[in-house]
């Protein structure tokens, strides 16, 4: 998957990897509880992220993500938006 293309789409408000409902659910989670739920599972988190990146297109990645346990789905949403926010602060969109 082309991560630059993914981030460029995200800058325009098109979030190819997640359903709107998943994004909403992720932001309704208690961040501390989510962090605790995934504590000590670093290898699993790396595995999930590597699999998403390996997939050939956003539809395959979206299907893969939708089959993950909720804590992993929510973690991916929050990480994605953290990366997107970081990228936007480094390269603000000029109108």
Buried (B, 14 or more C-beta within 10 A) or exposed (E): BEEEEBBEBBBEEEBBBBBEEBBEBBEEBEEEEBEEBBEEBEEEBEEBBEEBEEBEEBEEBBEBBEEBEEBBBBBBBBEBBEBBEEBEEEEEEEE
